[in-house]
């Protein structure tokens, strides 16, 4: 077992709409003073702060002070859990798809790789495992998941309800973050203006609007990993979290990987080396992508079965997500990954992965056009 970061259970849980009196909080100055003195918030206090932010009730200067002071102090698992809880209270729900898996990276590795998790999502869904992928346009990379899927013809000009219809029919849905988290509009300007890391860098992978029970998350920042792992455990998720020791937010073939499995609130740490499964060690440059059109072509080539270093890492990450979704955990992580890897390879080589992408394009287009888009 790995040692987990500090957690502070809330004495009195509050909903995302709780008042300051209900949460036991006097006001923003008291909360800011607590952070400036290096004191941790409890889960209820963090939840209250996020609820105020998501409600559009916090002046930009106060929000900036909170985000900067909070990150300078250092986030805790209890605080992140409280922020996630309130953020989810303000999200547009996507019911009926909870028994899904999400595969996502935190970003921030600056490697400008091809869209690995988006390609893996096609393969995972083609195995019969439902996928709800939560993502956005590029911020630190040249092509975000929304950018590459749009270049491939996937339609996002549909309502949240229609996104659920796509997920039910295709077994794969993409939740565009701007649509499902509209309250993020109150944060965007401040995040741009202060231009420093904040808790929001952690929250995206933890706030899938479908509330997917299973998650595979790649983490670039080593200090972020315990927060992600601890929050997933605290919130009852089943997950595989990984970080390549060269900083990639993927389960990589470029270096040894740290892996944390989260099941039933418990965390187990292990390591994984793709060399143990017969893969060659490659450089980050071998995984490099480009803009949306270039990455779309790379995705098509991987799904067509063409051999490459990108194909290898996509298969590895597809297998990791299948491990995260599997209720059975008999054997070592590498043994279970190897079994899922065989399934992923067969899915690609049979053409099912490419067919799943075509189906996603066809169904999302049909639904969008029926909506008059």
C-alpha positions as a Markdown table, in Angstrom:
| # | Residue | x | y | z |
|---|---|---|---|---|
| 1 | Unk | 0.0 | 0.0 | 0.0 |
| 2 | Unk | 1.2 | 3.5 | -0.7 |
| 3 | Unk | 1.1 | 6.2 | 1.9 |
| 4 | Unk | -1.7 | 8.6 | 1.1 |
| 5 | Unk | -1.8 | 12.3 | 1.5 |
| 6 | Unk | -3.5 | 14.0 | 4.4 |
| 7 | Unk | -7.3 | 13.7 | 4.5 |
| 8 | Unk | -9.7 | 15.6 | 6.6 |
| 9 | Unk | -13.2 | 14.2 | 6.8 |
| 10 | Unk | -15.9 | 16.8 | 7.1 |
| 11 | Unk | -17.6 | 17.0 | 10.5 |
| 12 | Unk | -20.8 | 18.1 | 8.8 |
| 13 | Unk | -21.2 | 17.3 | 5.1 |
| 14 | Unk | -22.9 | 20.1 | 3.1 |
| 15 | Unk | -24.4 | 20.1 | -0.3 |
| 16 | Unk | -23.1 | 22.3 | -3.1 |
| 17 | Unk | -25.8 | 24.8 | -2.3 |
| 18 | Unk | -25.2 | 25.0 | 1.5 |
| 19 | Unk | -25.1 | 28.4 | 3.1 |
| 20 | Unk | -22.2 | 29.8 | 5.1 |
| 21 | Unk | -24.1 | 29.2 | 8.3 |
| 22 | Unk | -24.7 | 25.6 | 7.4 |
| 23 | Unk | -21.0 | 25.0 | 6.5 |
| 24 | Unk | -19.8 | 26.8 | 9.7 |
| 25 | Unk | -18.0 | 29.4 | 7.6 |
| 26 | Unk | -18.0 | 33.1 | 8.6 |
| 27 | Unk | -17.0 | 34.7 | 5.3 |
| 28 | Unk | -14.4 | 34.8 | 2.6 |
| 29 | Unk | -11.9 | 36.9 | 4.6 |
| 30 | Unk | -11.8 | 34.2 | 7.3 |
| 31 | Unk | -11.3 | 31.5 | 4.7 |
| 32 | Unk | -8.6 | 33.4 | 3.0 |
| 33 | Unk | -6.8 | 34.1 | 6.3 |
| 34 | Unk | -6.9 | 30.4 | 7.1 |
| 35 | Unk | -5.2 | 29.6 | 3.9 |
| 36 | Unk | -2.6 | 32.3 | 4.2 |
| 37 | Unk | -1.6 | 30.9 | 7.6 |
| 38 | Unk | -1.1 | 27.5 | 6.0 |
| 39 | Unk | -4.1 | 25.9 | 7.6 |
| 40 | Unk | -6.0 | 23.2 | 5.7 |
| 41 | Unk | -9.7 | 23.5 | 4.9 |
| 42 | Unk | -12.0 | 20.7 | 5.7 |
| 43 | Unk | -14.2 | 19.2 | 3.0 |
| 44 | Unk | -17.2 | 21.3 | 3.9 |
| 45 | Unk | -15.2 | 24.5 | 3.6 |
| 46 | Unk | -13.8 | 23.6 | 0.3 |
| 47 | Unk | -17.2 | 22.6 | -1.0 |
| 48 | Unk | -18.7 | 25.9 | 0.1 |
| 49 | Unk | -16.0 | 27.9 | -1.6 |
| 50 | Unk | -16.5 | 26.0 | -4.9 |
| 51 | Unk | -20.3 | 26.4 | -4.6 |
| 52 | Unk | -19.9 | 30.1 | -4.3 |
| 53 | Unk | -17.5 | 30.2 | -7.3 |
| 54 | Unk | -19.7 | 28.1 | -9.5 |
| 55 | Unk | -22.7 | 30.2 | -8.6 |
| 56 | Unk | -21.0 | 33.3 | -10.0 |
| 57 | Unk | -21.1 | 35.1 | -6.6 |
| 58 | Unk | -17.4 | 35.6 | -6.1 |
| 59 | Unk | -15.6 | 38.7 | -7.3 |
| 60 | Unk | -12.6 | 38.0 | -9.5 |
| 61 | Unk | -10.1 | 39.4 | -7.0 |
| 62 | Unk | -11.4 | 37.2 | -4.3 |
| 63 | Unk | -11.4 | 34.2 | -6.5 |
| 64 | Unk | -7.9 | 34.8 | -7.6 |
| 65 | Unk | -6.7 | 35.3 | -4.0 |
| 66 | Unk | -8.4 | 32.0 | -3.0 |
| 67 | Unk | -7.0 | 30.0 | -5.9 |
| 68 | Unk | -3.5 | 31.3 | -5.4 |
| 69 | Unk | -3.4 | 31.0 | -1.6 |
| 70 | Unk | -4.9 | 27.5 | -1.8 |
| 71 | Unk | -2.3 | 26.3 | -4.3 |
| 72 | Unk | 0.5 | 28.0 | -2.4 |
| 73 | Unk | -0.5 | 26.2 | 0.8 |
| 74 | Unk | -0.8 | 22.9 | -1.0 |
| 75 | Unk | -4.0 | 21.0 | -1.7 |
| 76 | Unk | -5.2 | 18.1 | 0.4 |
| 77 | Unk | -7.4 | 15.1 | -0.6 |
| 78 | Unk | -10.2 | 16.4 | 1.6 |
| 79 | Unk | -10.1 | 19.8 | -0.1 |
| 80 | Unk | -10.1 | 18.3 | -3.6 |
| 81 | Unk | -12.9 | 16.0 | -2.7 |
| 82 | Unk | -15.0 | 19.0 | -1.5 |
| 83 | Unk | -14.2 | 21.0 | -4.6 |
| 84 | Unk | -15.2 | 18.0 | -6.8 |
| 85 | Unk | -18.4 | 17.5 | -4.9 |
| 86 | Unk | -19.6 | 21.1 | -5.4 |
| 87 | Unk | -18.4 | 21.2 | -9.0 |
| 88 | Unk | -20.5 | 18.1 | -9.7 |
| 89 | Unk | -23.5 | 19.7 | -8.0 |
| 90 | Unk | -23.3 | 22.4 | -10.7 |
| 91 | Unk | -22.6 | 20.1 | -13.6 |
| 92 | Unk | -25.3 | 19.2 | -16.2 |
| 93 | Unk | -26.0 | 15.5 | -15.4 |
| 94 | Unk | -25.7 | 12.7 | -17.9 |
| 95 | Unk | -27.8 | 9.9 | -16.2 |
| 96 | Unk | -27.9 | 6.3 | -17.2 |
| 97 | Unk | -24.2 | 6.0 | -18.2 |
| 98 | Unk | -22.7 | 5.5 | -14.7 |
| 99 | Unk | -21.4 | 2.0 | -15.5 |
| 100 | Unk | -18.9 | 3.4 | -17.9 |
| 101 | Unk | -15.2 | 4.0 | -18.0 |
| 102 | Unk | -13.4 | 7.3 | -18.7 |
| 103 | Unk | -9.8 | 7.4 | -19.9 |
| 104 | Unk | -8.2 | 10.8 | -19.6 |
| 105 | Unk | -4.9 | 12.5 | -18.8 |
| 106 | Unk | -4.3 | 15.6 | -16.7 |
| 107 | Unk | -2.2 | 17.2 | -19.4 |
| 108 | Unk | 0.7 | 19.4 | -18.6 |
| 109 | Unk | 3.5 | 17.0 | -19.8 |
| 110 | Unk | 4.3 | 19.3 | -22.7 |
| 111 | Unk | 5.2 | 16.3 | -24.9 |
| 112 | Unk | 2.7 | 17.2 | -27.6 |
| 113 | Unk | 1.9 | 13.6 | -28.2 |
| 114 | Unk | -0.8 | 12.2 | -30.5 |
| 115 | Unk | -4.3 | 11.9 | -29.0 |
| 116 | Unk | -3.6 | 8.7 | -27.2 |
| 117 | Unk | -6.6 | 8.5 | -24.9 |
| 118 | Unk | -9.1 | 9.5 | -27.6 |
| 119 | Unk | -7.8 | 6.8 | -29.8 |
| 120 | Unk | -7.9 | 4.3 | -27.0 |
| 121 | Unk | -11.5 | 5.2 | -26.3 |
| 122 | Unk | -12.5 | 3.9 | -29.7 |
| 123 | Unk | -10.8 | 0.6 | -29.0 |
| 124 | Unk | -12.3 | 0.2 | -25.5 |
| 125 | Unk | -15.8 | 0.9 | -26.7 |
| 126 | Unk | -15.3 | -1.6 | -29.6 |
| 127 | Unk | -14.6 | -4.3 | -27.0 |
| 128 | Unk | -18.1 | -3.8 | -25.6 |
| 129 | Unk | -17.1 | -1.7 | -22.6 |
| 130 | Unk | -19.1 | 1.5 | -22.6 |
| 131 | Unk | -16.9 | 4.7 | -22.5 |
| 132 | Unk | -17.9 | 8.2 | -21.5 |
| 133 | Unk | -14.9 | 10.5 | -22.3 |
| 134 | Unk | -14.8 | 13.9 | -20.7 |
| 135 | Unk | -12.6 | 16.4 | -22.4 |
| 136 | Unk | -12.1 | 19.8 | -23.9 |
| 137 | Unk | -10.2 | 21.7 | -26.6 |
| 138 | Unk | -6.5 | 22.1 | -26.4 |
| 139 | Unk | -4.9 | 24.2 | -23.7 |
| 140 | Unk | -1.3 | 23.1 | -23.3 |
| 141 | Unk | -1.2 | 20.8 | -26.4 |
| 142 | Unk | -1.6 | 21.4 | -30.1 |
| 143 | Unk | -4.8 | 19.2 | -30.3 |
| 144 | Unk | -7.2 | 18.4 | -27.5 |
| 145 | Unk | -9.6 | 15.5 | -27.6 |
| 146 | Unk | -12.4 | 17.7 | -28.8 |
| 147 | Unk | -10.2 | 19.2 | -31.6 |
| 148 | Unk | -9.2 | 15.8 | -33.0 |
| 149 | Unk | -12.6 | 14.2 | -32.8 |
| 150 | Unk | -14.1 | 17.3 | -34.5 |
| 151 | Unk | -11.5 | 16.9 | -37.3 |
| 152 | Unk | -12.7 | 13.3 | -37.7 |
| 153 | Unk | -16.3 | 14.4 | -38.2 |
| 154 | Unk | -17.7 | 13.8 | -34.7 |
| 155 | Unk | -20.4 | 16.4 | -33.9 |
| 156 | Unk | -20.6 | 18.3 | -30.7 |
| 157 | Unk | -23.4 | 20.6 | -31.5 |
| 158 | Unk | -25.9 | 18.4 | -29.7 |
| 159 | Unk | -27.6 | 18.8 | -26.4 |
| 160 | Unk | -26.6 | 16.9 | -23.2 |
| 161 | Unk | -29.7 | 14.7 | -23.6 |
| 162 | Unk | -28.6 | 13.9 | -27.2 |
| 163 | Unk | -25.1 | 13.1 | -25.9 |
| 164 | Unk | -26.7 | 10.5 | -23.8 |
| 165 | Unk | -28.5 | 9.1 | -26.8 |
| 166 | Unk | -25.2 | 8.8 | -28.6 |
| 167 | Unk | -23.7 | 7.0 | -25.6 |
| 168 | Unk | -26.6 | 4.6 | -25.4 |
| 169 | Unk | -26.5 | 3.8 | -29.2 |
| 170 | Unk | -22.7 | 3.7 | -29.8 |
| 171 | Unk | -21.5 | 2.7 | -26.4 |
| 172 | Unk | -19.2 | 5.8 | -26.5 |
| 173 | Unk | -20.1 | 9.4 | -25.7 |
| 174 | Unk | -17.9 | 12.5 | -25.5 |
| 175 | Unk | -18.8 | 15.1 | -22.9 |
| 176 | Unk | -17.6 | 18.4 | -24.0 |
| 177 | Unk | -16.6 | 20.1 | -20.8 |
| 178 | Unk | -17.9 | 23.6 | -21.8 |
| 179 | Unk | -21.4 | 22.1 | -22.3 |
| 180 | Unk | -21.5 | 20.0 | -19.2 |
| 181 | Unk | -19.8 | 22.4 | -16.8 |
| 182 | Unk | -21.3 | 25.8 | -17.8 |
| 183 | Unk | -20.4 | 27.4 | -14.5 |
| 184 | Unk | -16.8 | 27.2 | -15.5 |
| 185 | Unk | -17.5 | 30.4 | -17.3 |
| 186 | Unk | -17.1 | 32.2 | -14.0 |
| 187 | Unk | -13.6 | 30.9 | -13.6 |
| 188 | Unk | -12.1 | 31.1 | -17.1 |
| 189 | Unk | -11.1 | 34.8 | -17.0 |
| 190 | Unk | -9.4 | 34.5 | -13.6 |
| 191 | Unk | -7.5 | 31.4 | -14.6 |
| 192 | Unk | -6.2 | 33.2 | -17.7 |
| 193 | Unk | -5.3 | 36.3 | -15.8 |
| 194 | Unk | -3.3 | 34.7 | -13.0 |
| 195 | Unk | -1.7 | 32.1 | -15.4 |
| 196 | Unk | -0.4 | 29.8 | -12.6 |
| 197 | Unk | -1.4 | 26.3 | -11.6 |
| 198 | Unk | -4.5 | 26.0 | -9.4 |
| 199 | Unk | -6.7 | 23.3 | -8.1 |
| 200 | Unk | -8.6 | 23.4 | -11.4 |
| 201 | Unk | -5.7 | 21.6 | -13.0 |
| 202 | Unk | -6.6 | 18.6 | -11.0 |
| 203 | Unk | -10.4 | 18.8 | -11.3 |
| 204 | Unk | -11.1 | 18.0 | -14.9 |
| 205 | Unk | -10.3 | 14.3 | -14.8 |
| 206 | Unk | -12.3 | 14.0 | -11.6 |
| 207 | Unk | -15.5 | 15.6 | -12.7 |
| 208 | Unk | -16.9 | 13.4 | -15.5 |
| 209 | Unk | -20.6 | 14.5 | -15.7 |
| 210 | Unk | -21.8 | 10.9 | -16.3 |
| 211 | Unk | -20.3 | 10.0 | -12.9 |
| 212 | Unk | -18.5 | 7.1 | -14.6 |
| 213 | Unk | -17.6 | 4.6 | -11.9 |
| 214 | Unk | -14.4 | 3.4 | -13.6 |
| 215 | Unk | -11.5 | 5.6 | -14.6 |
| 216 | Unk | -8.1 | 5.4 | -16.1 |
| 217 | Unk | -6.2 | 8.6 | -15.4 |
| 218 | Unk | -2.7 | 9.6 | -16.5 |
| 219 | Unk | -1.0 | 12.2 | -14.3 |
| 220 | Unk | 2.0 | 14.3 | -15.5 |
| 221 | Unk | 2.9 | 16.0 | -12.2 |
| 222 | Unk | 4.3 | 13.6 | -9.6 |
| 223 | Unk | 2.9 | 15.8 | -6.8 |
| 224 | Unk | -0.6 | 15.7 | -8.2 |
| 225 | Unk | -0.7 | 11.9 | -8.3 |
| 226 | Unk | -1.4 | 11.3 | -4.5 |
| 227 | Unk | -4.2 | 13.9 | -4.7 |
| 228 | Unk | -5.9 | 12.2 | -7.7 |
| 229 | Unk | -5.5 | 8.8 | -6.2 |
| 230 | Unk | -6.7 | 9.8 | -2.7 |
| 231 | Unk | -9.7 | 11.7 | -4.1 |
| 232 | Unk | -10.8 | 8.7 | -6.2 |
| 233 | Unk | -10.5 | 6.4 | -3.2 |
| 234 | Unk | -12.4 | 8.8 | -1.0 |
| 235 | Unk | -15.2 | 9.1 | -3.5 |
| 236 | Unk | -15.6 | 5.4 | -4.1 |
| 237 | Unk | -14.3 | 5.1 | -7.6 |
| 238 | Unk | -12.6 | 2.1 | -9.2 |
| 239 | Unk | -9.6 | 3.4 | -11.0 |
| 240 | Unk | -6.1 | 2.9 | -12.4 |
| 241 | Unk | -3.9 | 6.0 | -12.1 |
| 242 | Unk | -0.5 | 6.0 | -13.8 |
| 243 | Unk | 2.5 | 8.2 | -14.4 |
| 244 | Unk | 5.5 | 7.6 | -16.6 |
| 245 | Unk | 8.7 | 8.4 | -14.7 |
| 246 | Unk | 9.8 | 10.7 | -17.6 |
| 247 | Unk | 6.7 | 12.8 | -17.0 |
| 248 | Unk | 4.2 | 11.6 | -19.6 |
| 249 | Unk | 0.6 | 11.5 | -18.4 |
| 250 | Unk | 0.2 | 8.1 | -20.1 |
| 251 | Unk | 1.0 | 4.4 | -19.3 |
| 252 | Unk | 4.0 | 4.6 | -21.5 |
| 253 | Unk | 6.5 | 2.7 | -23.5 |
| 254 | Unk | 9.1 | 5.5 | -23.0 |
| 255 | Unk | 10.0 | 4.7 | -19.3 |
| 256 | Unk | 9.1 | 2.8 | -16.2 |
| 257 | Unk | 5.6 | 3.7 | -14.9 |
| 258 | Unk | 4.2 | 4.1 | -11.4 |
| 259 | Unk | 0.7 | 2.7 | -11.2 |
| 260 | Unk | -1.9 | 3.0 | -8.4 |
| 261 | Unk | -5.0 | 0.8 | -8.4 |
| 262 | Unk | -8.0 | 2.1 | -6.5 |
| 263 | Unk | -10.6 | -0.5 | -5.4 |
| 264 | Unk | -13.1 | -0.4 | -2.6 |
| 265 | Unk | -11.5 | 2.7 | -1.1 |
| 266 | Unk | -8.1 | 1.0 | -0.9 |
| 267 | Unk | -5.0 | 1.9 | -2.9 |
| 268 | Unk | -2.2 | -0.4 | -4.1 |
| 269 | Unk | 0.9 | 0.9 | -5.8 |
| 270 | Unk | 3.0 | -1.0 | -8.3 |
| 271 | Unk | 5.2 | -0.4 | -11.3 |
| 272 | Unk | 4.9 | -1.3 | -14.9 |
| 273 | Unk | 7.5 | -1.6 | -17.7 |
| 274 | Unk | 6.3 | -2.1 | -21.2 |
| 275 | Unk | 9.5 | -4.0 | -21.9 |
| 276 | Unk | 8.1 | -6.8 | -19.7 |
| 277 | Unk | 5.4 | -7.4 | -22.3 |
| 278 | Unk | 7.8 | -7.3 | -25.3 |
| 279 | Unk | 7.4 | -3.7 | -26.3 |
| 280 | Unk | 10.4 | -1.7 | -27.4 |
| 281 | Unk | 11.5 | 1.4 | -25.5 |
| 282 | Unk | 10.9 | 4.5 | -27.6 |
| 283 | Unk | 11.5 | 8.2 | -27.2 |
| 284 | Unk | 8.9 | 10.8 | -26.7 |
| 285 | Unk | 9.5 | 12.1 | -30.2 |
| 286 | Unk | 8.2 | 8.8 | -31.5 |
| 287 | Unk | 4.8 | 9.6 | -30.0 |
| 288 | Unk | 4.7 | 13.2 | -31.1 |
| 289 | Unk | 1.6 | 14.4 | -32.9 |
| 290 | Unk | 0.6 | 17.7 | -34.4 |
| 291 | Unk | -2.5 | 19.7 | -35.0 |
| 292 | Unk | -6.0 | 18.3 | -35.2 |
| 293 | Unk | -5.8 | 17.1 | -38.8 |
| 294 | Unk | -2.5 | 15.4 | -38.3 |
| 295 | Unk | -3.6 | 13.7 | -35.1 |
| 296 | Unk | -6.8 | 12.6 | -36.9 |
| 297 | Unk | -4.7 | 10.9 | -39.5 |
| 298 | Unk | -2.6 | 9.3 | -36.8 |
| 299 | Unk | -5.7 | 8.0 | -35.1 |
| 300 | Unk | -7.0 | 6.5 | -38.4 |
| 301 | Unk | -3.7 | 4.8 | -39.0 |
| 302 | Unk | -3.7 | 3.2 | -35.5 |
| 303 | Unk | -7.2 | 2.0 | -35.9 |
| 304 | Unk | -6.3 | 0.6 | -39.3 |
| 305 | Unk | -3.8 | -1.6 | -37.7 |
| 306 | Unk | -0.6 | 0.1 | -38.9 |
| 307 | Unk | 2.4 | -0.7 | -36.7 |
| 308 | Unk | 4.0 | 2.2 | -34.8 |
| 309 | Unk | 5.1 | 3.4 | -31.4 |
| 310 | Unk | 1.8 | 5.3 | -31.1 |
| 311 | Unk | -0.1 | 2.1 | -31.8 |
| 312 | Unk | 1.8 | 0.4 | -29.0 |
| 313 | Unk | 1.1 | 3.1 | -26.4 |
| 314 | Unk | -2.6 | 3.3 | -27.5 |
| 315 | Unk | -3.0 | -0.5 | -27.0 |
| 316 | Unk | -1.3 | -0.3 | -23.6 |
| 317 | Unk | -3.6 | 2.5 | -22.4 |
| 318 | Unk | -6.7 | 0.8 | -23.8 |
| 319 | Unk | -5.7 | -2.3 | -21.8 |
| 320 | Unk | -5.2 | -0.2 | -18.7 |
| 321 | Unk | -8.8 | 1.2 | -19.0 |
| 322 | Unk | -10.1 | -2.3 | -19.4 |
| 323 | Unk | -8.3 | -3.3 | -16.2 |
| 324 | Unk | -9.9 | -0.3 | -14.4 |
| 325 | Unk | -13.4 | -1.4 | -15.6 |
| 326 | Unk | -12.9 | -5.1 | -14.6 |
| 327 | Unk | -14.4 | -6.1 | -11.3 |
| 328 | Unk | -12.0 | -9.1 | -11.1 |
| 329 | Unk | -8.5 | -8.3 | -9.9 |
| 330 | Unk | -6.8 | -11.7 | -9.7 |
| 331 | Unk | -3.1 | -11.7 | -10.5 |
| 332 | Unk | -0.6 | -8.9 | -10.8 |
| 333 | Unk | -1.3 | -5.7 | -12.6 |
| 334 | Unk | 1.1 | -6.7 | -15.4 |
| 335 | Unk | -0.6 | -10.1 | -15.8 |
| 336 | Unk | -4.1 | -8.5 | -16.0 |
| 337 | Unk | -2.9 | -5.9 | -18.4 |
| 338 | Unk | -1.4 | -8.5 | -20.6 |
| 339 | Unk | -4.7 | -10.3 | -20.9 |
| 340 | Unk | -6.6 | -7.1 | -21.7 |
| 341 | Unk | -3.8 | -6.2 | -24.2 |
| 342 | Unk | -4.6 | -9.3 | -26.2 |
| 343 | Unk | -8.3 | -8.2 | -26.4 |
| 344 | Unk | -7.3 | -4.7 | -27.5 |
| 345 | Unk | -5.0 | -6.0 | -30.2 |
| 346 | Unk | -7.6 | -8.3 | -31.6 |
| 347 | Unk | -10.2 | -5.5 | -31.6 |
| 348 | Unk | -7.9 | -3.3 | -33.7 |
| 349 | Unk | -6.7 | -6.0 | -36.0 |
| 350 | Unk | -10.3 | -7.1 | -36.7 |
| 351 | Unk | -11.3 | -3.6 | -37.8 |
| 352 | Unk | -13.7 | -3.1 | -34.9 |
| 353 | Unk | -11.9 | 0.0 | -33.6 |
| 354 | Unk | -12.1 | 1.8 | -36.9 |
| 355 | Unk | -15.8 | 0.7 | -37.2 |
| 356 | Unk | -16.5 | 2.2 | -33.8 |
| 357 | Unk | -15.1 | 5.6 | -34.9 |
| 358 | Unk | -17.2 | 5.5 | -38.1 |
| 359 | Unk | -20.3 | 4.7 | -36.0 |
| 360 | Unk | -19.6 | 7.6 | -33.6 |
| 361 | Unk | -19.3 | 10.0 | -36.6 |
| 362 | Unk | -22.5 | 8.6 | -38.2 |
| 363 | Unk | -24.7 | 8.6 | -35.1 |
| 364 | Unk | -23.5 | 12.0 | -33.8 |
| 365 | Unk | -24.1 | 13.5 | -37.3 |
| 366 | Unk | -27.6 | 12.0 | -37.6 |
| 367 | Unk | -28.6 | 13.2 | -34.2 |
| 368 | Unk | -27.2 | 16.7 | -34.8 |
| 369 | Unk | -28.9 | 17.0 | -38.1 |
| 370 | Unk | -32.2 | 15.8 | -36.7 |
| 371 | Unk | -31.8 | 18.6 | -34.1 |
| 372 | Unk | -31.5 | 21.1 | -37.0 |
| 373 | Unk | -27.9 | 21.8 | -36.3 |
